[in-house]
Amino acid sequence: MKLPVHFYKPLAIGAPQPLRELPVRPERMIHFFPPHIDKIRTKAPETARQCDVMCGNLEDAIPIEAKDAARAGFIDLLAAHDFGDTAMWVRVNALNSPWVLDDFNEIIKHVGNKVDVIMIPKVEGPWDIHFVDQYVSLLEAKYAIRKPILLHALLETAQGVTNVEAICGASPRMHGLSLGPADLAASRGMKTTRVGGGHPGYGVLADPEAGQDGGEKQRAFFQQDLWHYTVARMVDAAVAHGLRSFYGPFGDLKDEAACEAQFRNAFLMGCSGAWSLAPNQIAIAKRVFSPDVKEVLFAKRILEAMPDGSGVATIDGKMQDDATWKQAKVIVDLARLVARRDAELAAAYGW
């Protein structure tokens, strides 16, 4: 365990000083794109204007024969464009793959000053973060990178979930965590082939109840959320370490209603955003992870009635105290972030 006095020291001579607090910015959606496809890369600047975060994908869904092209395409894209307020992330290949060292070296060498976050797949424990932390520090020093590149861990294995607290505390580079439901399902031996979302067989059957004719009434079945436990554990670990948590991919691109329901569960439980895999999911994430206008306006009234958060106030017949003041501040702070990127919502929120 690194002593606190050394925690925020650079791991390489000449590497930038680690951040003590994460940058304040909205991250409602992390939009994934395959950089090796020319058509998608050409549209990326336009897509970026609709997104809080763009993430070039070099790992899963990229064919083996296209790995080098995806890396080169991502580098070319960042070198040629300024994406303004849209954060630029990259998901590198797994740490046990033959491509990952080239991913780190080539990306940091050519566009290290434009990359905000590197997403690390299948993180199993703090040792994975320690390795990446040291290696990235050496490359930052070698290529004179001016700001530290943050790390984002994917929870995709049972061991990773078991070690989630240690992963969060492994490095000051840590940005946050994302749930990877497909690989996690395989790791756990879960009996589902779905990528995120629920399963019709996972639920609770109501107790038997007699009908009016004396026979047994049909028993209702209530589908449950396969990912509730994991999301809750991820959020607790992230918040305890000052990090952010995200729902990962929702694979059924056509089922927008189910996608929105899953995203909303994650939002209500404390996630900052979710992945979007197609343009229609960008709009869903933007809608879900932006605070509701009525809730923001009511939260603003709570803060106005209790400017310093102390005492008690009654608003519309409902008692408000220091606990509800804290809840209101969470909503208003998020609304302010969202308003910076969305003029329509800023007006609706009253700013």
Protein Blocks (a to p, Z undefined) as FASTA:
>chain_A
ZZfklmmgcfbehiacddfbdcddddfbccdddfklmklmmmmmmmmmmpmbdcddfbeh
iafklmmmmmmmmmmmmmmpcehjaccddddddfkbcklmmmmmmmmmmmmmmpfbdcde
hifbfklmmmmmmmmmmmmmmnopabdcddddddfbfklmmmmmmmmmmpfkbnbdcddf
klmmmmnopacfbeghidfkbccdddddddfkopacddddddddfklmmmmmmmmmmmmn
opacdddddfblmlmmlmmmmmmmmmmnopabdcdfbfklmmmmmmmmpccfklmmmmmm
mmmmmmnopajddeehiacdfklmmmmmmmmmmmmmmmmmmmklmmmnoZZ
